[in-house]
Each structure stands twice: as structure tokens, then as C-alpha cells.
Amino acid sequence: MTAAALLSQARRAAGLTRPMAAWRAGVAQPTLARVESGCQRPSLPTWTGCCYRASLALEALPDPHELGVLETTLALTPVVVARAG
């Protein structure tokens, strides 16, 4: 299930109409509609507001395709990281 579908499902489970949820999250109703349909990738503040109002926890996880880069970077010493930056 996508994050957009999860947000839409949580809104409906909470008994909120889209206009009510948008008002609570502090976004325009058309914005919430685009987010829930997956047509728009919202900013972090928009996601945070929508998730908070839908009683969802927002958790940041690394992209699985970037885990190799992350592991390599974490293995570097601070001196190597400073030089690479």
C-alpha cells in the first residue's frame, strides 16, 4: 500500500471527509485530493500535518536503493568524510 493510499484509508477510518481533513491539516482540499490520489508529492510539513491529523506516525526510512551508499558512507572515518564533502 502506498503512503497516499494509507493516508486516504486513515482519513476515512477516522470518519473525516476530505474537506474536514484538509482543514485540520491546514491544506487546501484540492491539495489533499492530489496527495491522496498520488498525483502530488507533498512537502514534509504537509505530510506531517496530514499524518498527525489522521493519527498516523510519520517515520523516515532510507530508500532501499540507497542503502549501499549509506553503508559505505557510515563506514568512512570522519576525516575521510570531511575531505569528501
Order of alpha helices (4+ residues) and beta strands (2+ residues): alpha-alpha-alpha-alpha-alpha-alpha
